[in-house]
Amino acid sequence: MTKWDRAPLTPIAHRGSPDDYAPPAWSRLREVMWHLPRMLSGLGPLGPRGPEDGPPVLVIPGFLATDRTTMELRRALARAGWRSHPWLLGMNGGAKANTMDLLLGRLDAIFAQARQPVLVVGWSLGGMFARQLACRAPDKVRAVVTLGSPFSGNLKSNTNVRSFYEWVAGHDVDLPPFERIMGKPPVPALALWSRKDGIVAPAAARGLKHEVDKAVELDAGHMEFVVRRPVLSRIVREIGTFLTEVEGKPPKLGKVATA
């Protein structure tokens, strides 16, 4: 077995389950090829989208992704009545010494403008950043939603891109250049995951009962979490359902212009 092959999660909650294994190496190419013809969908202004009176949501892109990559996800949230904000930090090249400080700055700015806690949605590595952000500023985070994020289990074996990540980011995956706060964030946490994910082991993105408040399986590849319209519609619905469950009432959304 090479470093690019399937690797079991350790410790494994349910030994022998296919969900505990990172996808095979060839599935990375399938994910990239699926996304290439959809890259043009990320064109357009990068500023906030959606009604100005909509509740705020900050969307954090995954590893080597940008706000262009998450454009369709932010558009879907905006169409539903959310005021969706990009992270505005360029390409996500992995954890850096100032990553959390920069994200806290973005969160502070959105919170100050909206005058209410911010929903934080993170795709892949962005979801791991989202959980860390919520641990640092729980009073400013309404809830955390992760999309195919490998936050559970052994980081060295729960994806098929670990070695590539370490090469690009310049650090051991277990030793990010900032304090990593373990455990569930002190805010409501929803994990959306898929057995069709070509990058992340399903169990890693689903988490254990003590790590999330709710986990929902979607029918999606890793890239589809941020670009495929039926998946985006499901994500928006699941967010609304989750917030209704934890807050006791449906989220009050902004009025979307129909003209």
Secondary structure, DSSP 8 states (H G I E B T S, - for coil): --TTS--B-SS-TTTT-GGGB---THHHHHHHHHHGGGGGGG-S--S-BS-TTS-EEEEE--TT--TTTTHHHHHHHHHTT-EEE---S-S--S--TTHHHHHHHHHHHHHHHHTS-EEEEEETHHHHHHHHHHHH-GGGEEEEEEES---SS-TTTSBS-HHHHHHHH-S-TT--SS----S--SS-EEEEE-TT-SSB-HHHHH--TTT-SEEEE-S--TTHHHH-HHHHHHHHHHHHHHHHHHHSS----------
